[in-house]
Amino acid sequence: MMESSFLRKNRKALTTVFFTALIFRMVFSLPILFDTERAIGPGSDARNYITLATHILSKHEFSVYREETGYREAARTPVYPLFVALVYLLSGNRNRFIILSQCFLDALTALLVFSTAIVLLHSIHAALFAGLLYAMHPHQALYTTQILSETLFTFLIAVFMVFLLVFLTRKRVVFLVVPGILLGIITLTRPIAFYFFIPILFVIFIVLRRKYKILLQSSLLFLLSFFLTLSPWYVRNYITFRKVFLTTIGDCNIGYYNAAFVISFKEKINLREAQFVVEREVKKIYNISDGDYLYASDNPVISKQIASYGYKIIRENPGIYTLLHFSGFLHTFLPVEYAFLYKIFSSEGIKKVGEVSSVAKRALNFSLKGRFITSFRIIFTERLKKFPLWFSIIWFSFTLFELFIYFFAIRGLLFFFKNRKVLFILYLLTLFYFFILPGPVNDPRFRVPVEPIIILLAGAGMHYWKSKRTEKLKVKSKIWKMGKKRFTNLPNYKL
């Protein structure tokens, strides 16, 4: 009750954060609203989401194929296509309404960041700092302009964290039902969240480690809620494919990205060429025809074979893979990709920069090998020289903004470590999970879902810095007053 009344007292601040976030995202969306093709690009993700949503409404089936092939979608999970289908149903299949809906969702995420900060830190200034940082965050705003699952995924994770905090505060078993259901929905939005239940169980163990019975009940209830939410999709896949699995996307990524990055690095070829090598070798080893391989991502057997080949490549090259995995981890912290930003802001858009830009990863790989001059040359020729000056200024501005957040977020981690160790463990495990799991394929896009946590940490860091500064000023003031008192009490000697 105290927390809810505390929030009610700050309605003006809530309104400020929400409308700042909404207006900021609407401004970023203007070029996209007039040219919705920029929300799609030449890649397959957005087009597949649109096709799935269209077929849900028109054919009542979950498939990307226009003609009947006998295959159904096995790689994509259903929540984001259902979200797009709902928007289409309400708007008449208009892509710009997806963008507008995502602007609204991300403004709600800004509210959640503000509300969480004000409850945890009990400081309106720190909460406003965090809420407005998220509201005006350019990288988050950019992703609301794309028909991708990031914005919905981020919102759901923020809601999940709120309900998890309710459990951590009240420590009652029943409060884990909603987080379990939400984690299931989050996983059905993006399957990368599937193993996230493991760090959450660890946090539950830390909180309830002295209450064995409640610990067991809480863990079982959380897992039951989570897997029951996933179960309809497992049943659907079993009926459709006669196999129990969540998605084939992980298996395909092991071969087409994790292993392909190793081949690309080792053979000094680009990623596309490395992916052709993977395709050729998998077809050869497992005797797969071109016709069958065309539907590889929707065939769980072939997807497993791709993964098997991918794991073989990784096992044979542990040193290279470790280097690339660490490079991918570092790449996540890059403020924003040049190519992605140029796609939004320039009229030339994606046509000039291409679909995939691995310049940052190449530069990082050379830096990790100690070849800093080569790394700088790549950045200069492929980025600073290739793009106009006005665009580089925008990119550097976004970079400074993100570095400012990182500076305070590190202080925020220190604050939680000293004052709220359970939250320190929760936030640190969450960041490591989403930053490390993707591996070599990692890029700033994978930071989007956890940016609210980074900004919440920045708010805590500002609060910590301000409180330390206030303490120092009080000490200095006290010392000054004591010195002044001693000075005024000195004997009055006449010269």
Rosetta blueprint (number, residue, H / E / L):
1 M L
2 M H
3 E H
4 S H
5 S H
6 F H
7 L H
8 R H
9 K L
10 N L
11 R H
12 K H
13 A H
14 L H
15 T H
16 T H
17 V H
18 F H
19 F H
20 T H
21 A H
22 L H
23 I H
24 F H
25 R H
26 M H
27 V H
28 F H
29 S H
30 L H
31 P H
32 I H
33 L H
34 F H
35 D L
36 T H
37 E H
38 R H
39 A H
40 I L
41 G L
42 P L
43 G L
44 S H
45 D H
46 A H
47 R H
48 N H
49 Y H
50 I H
51 T H
52 L H
53 A H
54 T H
55 H H
56 I H
57 L H
58 S H
59 K L
60 H L
61 E L
62 F L
63 S L
64 V L
65 Y L
66 R L
67 E L
68 E L
69 T L
70 G L
71 Y L
72 R L
73 E L
74 A L
75 A L
76 R L
77 T L
78 P L
79 V H
80 Y H
81 P H
82 L H
83 F H
84 V H
85 A H
86 L H
87 V H
88 Y H
89 L H
90 L H
91 S H
92 G L
93 N L
94 R L
95 N H
96 R H
97 F H
98 I H
99 I H
100 L H
101 S H
102 Q H
103 C H
104 F H
105 L H
106 D H
107 A H
108 L H
109 T H
110 A H
111 L H
112 L H
113 V H
114 F H
115 S H
116 T H
117 A H
118 I H
119 V H
120 L H
121 L H
122 H L
123 S L
124 I H
125 H H
126 A H
127 A H
128 L H
129 F H
130 A H
131 G H
132 L H
133 L H
134 Y H
135 A H
136 M L
137 H L
138 P H
139 H H
140 Q H
141 A H
142 L H
143 Y H
144 T H
145 T L
146 Q L
147 I L
148 L L
149 S L
150 E H
151 T H
152 L H
153 F H
154 T H
155 F H
156 L H
157 I H
158 A H
159 V H
160 F H
161 M H
162 V H
163 F H
164 L H
165 L H
166 V H
167 F H
168 L H
169 T H
170 R H
171 K L
172 R L
173 V H
174 V H
175 F H
176 L H
177 V H
178 V H
179 P H
180 G H
181 I H
182 L H
183 L H
184 G H
185 I H
186 I H
187 T H
188 L H
189 T H
190 R L
191 P H
192 I H
193 A H
194 F H
195 Y H
196 F H
197 F H
198 I H
199 P H
200 I H
201 L H
202 F H
203 V H
204 I H
205 F H
206 I H
207 V H
208 L H
209 R L
210 R L
211 K L
212 Y H
213 K H
214 I H
215 L H
216 L H
217 Q H
218 S H
219 S H
220 L H
221 L H
222 F H
223 L H
224 L H
225 S H
226 F H
227 F H
228 L H
229 T H
230 L H
231 S H
232 P H
233 W H
234 Y H
235 V H
236 R H
237 N H
238 Y H
239 I H
240 T H
241 F H
242 R L
243 K L
244 V L
245 F L
246 L L
247 T L
248 T L
249 I H
250 G H
251 D H
252 C H
253 N H
254 I H
255 G H
256 Y H
257 Y H
258 N H
259 A H
260 A H
261 F H
262 V H
263 I H
264 S H
265 F H
266 K H
267 E H
268 K L
269 I L
270 N L
271 L H
272 R H
273 E H
274 A H
275 Q H
276 F H
277 V H
278 V H
279 E H
280 R H
281 E H
282 V H
283 K H
284 K H
285 I H
286 Y H
287 N L
288 I L
289 S L
290 D H
291 G H
292 D H
293 Y H
294 L L
295 Y L
296 A H
297 S H
298 D H
299 N L
300 P H
301 V H
302 I H
303 S H
304 K H
305 Q H
306 I H
307 A H
308 S H
309 Y H
310 G H
311 Y H
312 K H
313 I H
314 I H
315 R H
316 E H
317 N L
318 P H
319 G H
320 I H
321 Y H
322 T H
323 L H
324 L H
325 H H
326 F H
327 S H
328 G H
329 F H
330 L H
331 H H
332 T L
333 F L
334 L L
335 P L
336 V L
337 E L
338 Y H
339 A H
340 F H
341 L H
342 Y H
343 K H
344 I H
345 F H
346 S L
347 S L
348 E L
349 G L
350 I H
351 K H
352 K H
353 V H
354 G L
355 E L
356 V L
357 S L
358 S L
359 V H
360 A H
361 K H
362 R H
363 A H
364 L H
365 N H
366 F H
367 S H
368 L H
369 K L
370 G L
371 R L
372 F H
373 I H
374 T H
375 S H
376 F H
377 R H
378 I H
379 I H
380 F H
381 T H
382 E H
383 R H
384 L H
385 K L
386 K L
387 F L
388 P L
389 L H
390 W H
391 F H
392 S H
393 I H
394 I H
395 W H
396 F H
397 S H
398 F H
399 T H
400 L H
401 F H
402 E H
403 L H
404 F H
405 I H
406 Y H
407 F H
408 F H
409 A H
410 I H
411 R H
412 G H
413 L H
414 L H
415 F H
416 F H
417 F H
418 K H
419 N H
420 R L
421 K H
422 V H
423 L H
424 F H
425 I H
426 L H
427 Y H
428 L H
429 L H
430 T H
431 L H
432 F H
433 Y H
434 F H
435 F H
436 I H
437 L L
438 P L
439 G H
440 P H
441 V H
442 N L
443 D L
444 P H
445 R H
446 F H
447 R H
448 V H
449 P H
450 V H
451 E H
452 P H
453 I H
454 I H
455 I H
456 L H
457 L H
458 A H
459 G H
460 A H
461 G H
462 M H
463 H H
464 Y H
465 W H
466 K H
467 S H
468 K H
469 R H
470 T H
471 E H
472 K H
473 L H
474 K H
475 V H
476 K H
477 S H
478 K H
479 I H
480 W H
481 K H
482 M H
483 G H
484 K H
485 K H
486 R H
487 F H
488 T H
489 N L
490 L L
491 P L
492 N L
493 Y L
494 K L
495 L L
